């Protein structure tokens, strides 16, 4: 997964010139044969060079003030201002990337954490230095900006997307004084999320239970995720009963925190003259509301397939009935070691339908010192691709297990890296960065191609069932579950905007209704489990999770067309990746033949789910 939130924040201030302080990765264990360790010297030769670059950025920031008040004097003046800001932000992104990579190499090294603090200060100074730009551009008016674009090649080739988007946002941009006031709400409006984080992280007295193995487990959020798929059914039930009961005890406090967050969304939407919170959230990337609402409609239309999957799962697990705590254990296990060199070889074979250009670039890139693949003490957890050093290349943090899950992570993150490489090669810096709405398509498409390859090459029924089961779980978790979350968010905001009274108890009731509808009448759900809404931290980044569902839908559409088509379908997909951020994401996908406001992509992923389920049933008889 790639997280572009910080890049997007700076892009808004500095014209898609993004500053990435993403989680990233460190030096690899050299004991692993044929696994290259990354080399940060490609960004800066050493820490002294990095510090010199950081100080150079800080020295240049005050010079940006000289452009204030000059943008209306001519196209060349506007171009000079935007080039100065963008080039400085580009340097800042490189500084940030190095600091993030160094920091996450070993979180125990305080000197590297201090680098991140210095980067944060640098970005604050840069953001403040360019905050006047958009309001001043808007005073020029559409006609003058369009004249400038026609008269100046730099504006037309590097900043056309930024300028068009700034003009589009004009009705929702306040006066300079209003923007300052609204900017000041950032810290207090973050309060509800901070409250939730503190409650969950330190104040809730998480219960301890004893599993059938005799192991005592303190059930905080992390332990819940590690034990919810316990092989013994009684253990799974005990985990769910204890964990959700504890969340339920705090539903009033957690409900008050979430309601405060929702009210902050409503306030901001009204301040910017949007009709709804959803419209405000989607406007950032100009995503039509129809996309969100069509996703929800089509996911609901596809629920019979999900309900049928739960019945097949029950049979394969050998259960007399199906409960909510039975959705996580694997239906088939496969104890097969996959080394990292084997992962690389297999993924290169699996993505051959993407053509020789893609395979050659992926092969060359995975052979270089760009990733840190294995876990070790002190290294940041998780898996990410850091795209921030445009003039260098992406870096990858991977904490891989030597199994199929590790191989899917390898394929996924390198899908992100390939998206970045292709976009950077094709687009100028200001138009290379792609938003989250597109980001998960390339990574998920790689996963789907890998799954299809592994199913085709499977030598036993057990092996084939394992790969098919993994694919089913991926779609369940990414398409159906994330859409359920999206529907919950929409219902809560709609009710709040209508003036209905809301509370933790009401949120629980709404969520229980969704759990029952999405899981069907044959999956028993204890009402206490509906406290799960309070467990989802993504709800404090409103209307975000739906993009995981749209991305897997688009990826399913493209993977199917690539596997069943030819060069035309492949090249259409690659052209989409190369487009980067050169247009609004839904427009980029339209040019690739996919309208995300239509039912087509969502029906594609449901069809993939059904086809996969049919293959499972054919194998089990």
C-alpha positions, 0 to 999 in steps of 0.5 A, a space after each residue: 500500500 502506498 500512502 500519499 496523504 502527506 504528498 497530497 497535503 503539500 501538493 495543495 500548497 505547492 502545485 502537486 510538488 509533493 513532500 513525502 515523509 512516508 513510512 519507508 525502509 531500511 538496510 536489508 539483512 545481507 545473509 539472504 542470498 540474491 536479495 539486494 539491500 537498498 542504497 540511500 546514497 543514490 539520494 544523498 551520499 551521506 548525512 552531511 549532504 542531506 543536511 546541506 540540502 535541507 539547509 539549502 531549502 530553508 535558505 531559499 524559502 524566504 525568496 518565494 515572498 518576492 513573487 507575491 503580488 506579481 502573478 497578475 503582471 503577466 504569464 511569465 511572472 506567473 510561470 516564474 513563481 510556480 517554477 520556483 515553488 515547484 522546484 523547491 518543493 521537489 527538493 524538499 520531497 527528496 530531503 523528506 524521502 531520505 529522512 523517512 528512510 533513515 528513520 524507519 531503518 531503525 526506529 531506535 536511533 534517536 538521531 534519525 527521528 530528529 531528522 523527521 522533526 527537522 523535515 516537519 519544520 521545513 514543510 511548515 515553513 514552505 507551506 506558509 511561504 506559498 499559502 498566498 498563491 491560490 487566493 492570488 491566482 483566483 483574483 486573476 480570473 478564468 479568462 486571464 489564466 487561460 490567456 496565460 496558458 496559451 501564451 506560456 509553454 511552461 504553464 501549459 506543460 507543467 502547471 495546466 492541471 494545477 491551474 485548472 483545478 485551482 479555478 475549479 475550486 474557486 466557489 469553495 475558496 474563501 477570502 484570505 482571512 477566511 482561509 486563515 480562520 479555517 486553517 486554524 480549525 485543523 488542530 481542534 478538529 483533529 481532537 476527536 481522533 486524538 481522543 479515540 486514539 488515547 482511549 484505545 491506546 491507553 485508557 481502555 482496560 483490555 481483557 485477558 483471556 486464556 486460549 485452549 492452548 493455555 496461552 494467556 492473551 491480553 486482547 488489545 487491537 493488535 492481539 485481536 487481529 492476531 487471534 481472531 482466526 484461531 483454529 479452535 472455534 471456541 477460542 475464536 468465540 472467546 476472542 470476539 466475546 471479550 474484545 467487542 464487549 470491552 469496546 461496547 463498554 466505551 461506546 458512549 465515549 467513543 460515540 461522542 468522539 466520532 460524532 464530534 468528528 462528523 460535526 467537524 466535517 459538516 462545519 467544514 463542508 458548510 464553510 466551503 459552500 458544499 451541499 454535503 460532507 460527501 460532496 466536500 470530501 470527493 471534490 478534492 479529486 473531482 470524483 462524482 458522487 455517483 461513483 460512491 453511490 453506485 459502488 454502494 448500490 452494486 455491492 449490495 446487488 452482489 451480496 447474494 454471492 457473498 452470502 453463498 461464499 459464507 455457506 461454502 466457507 461453512 462447509 469447508 470448515 466443517 461447521 454445523 452453522 456459521 457465525 461472525 467469528 468464523 469469517 477469518 480462519 483460512 479455509 485451506 492451509 498451505 505450508 510452503 516456503 517461498 524464498 525472496 528470489 523465488 518470489 521475484 521469479 514467480 512474479 515476473 512470470 505472472 505479470 508477463 501478460 503486461 508485456 515485455 516492456 513492463 517485465 523488463 523494467 520490473 526485472 531490472 528494478 527488482 534486481 537493484 538496491 531499492 528495497 528492504 525486504 525482511 523484518 528485523 528488530 527496530 525496523 518499522 513494521 508494515 509494507 509500503 512504497 515510498 515514491 518521494 524522490 522523483 529524480 531517483 527512484 521509488 524505495 520499498 519497505 517489505 517485512 516479508 514472510 517466506 510464504 504466499 502472503 509474502 509473495 502477494 505483498 511483494 507483487 503488490 508493492 512492486 505494482 505501486 513501484 512500477 506505477 511510479 516508475 512509468 508515471 515518472 518516466 512519462 510525466 513532468 514532475 508536477 503531473 507524475 503524482 497519482 492520487 489514492 483513487 488510482 494508487 491501489 489499482 496497479 498493486 491489486 492488478 498485480 495480485 490478481 495476475 499472480 493469483 491467476 498464474 498460481 491457480 493455473 500452475 497449481 499441481 494439487 487440488 489442495 494447492 489450487 483451493 488455497 490460492 482460490 481461497 486467498 483470492 476470495 478473502 481478498 475480494 471479501 475484505 477489500 470490496 465488500 467489507 470496505 464498501 460496508 464501511 463506506 455505507 456506514 460513513 454515508 449513513 452517519 453523515 446523512 443522518 447528522 446533516 438531517 439533524 437526527 440525534 446520534 450517539 454511540 448506541 445509535 452508531 452500534 444499531 446502524 452498524 448491526 443492521 449493516 453487518 446483518 445485511 452484508 453477511 446474510 441470514 445464515 451468519 449468526 451475529 451477536 449484537 455485541 459485535 456491532 461495537 466494531 464501528 468504534 474499532 475502525 480508525 479510518 472513520 476519522 479520515 472521512 470518505 477514504 476507505 471507499 477507494 479501496 473498493 473502487 480500486 479492487 473493482 477497477 483492478 478486476 476489470 483490467 486484469 480480466 481484460 488483460 488476461 482475456 484480451 491482447 496487446 490493445 487491452 494491455 497497452 490501454 492499461 499501461 497508458 493509464 499507469 503512465 498518465 500519473 496525475 495528469 488529469 482527474 482520476 475518473 477522467 484518466 480511467 474513462 480514457 482507459 474505457 472504464 467509467 467508475 460512475 457506472 456499474 461496470 467495474 463493480 459488476 466486474 469484481 462481483 463476477 470475478 468473485 463468483 467465478 472464483 467461488 464456482 471454481 472452488 465448488 467444482 473442486 470440492 464437489 
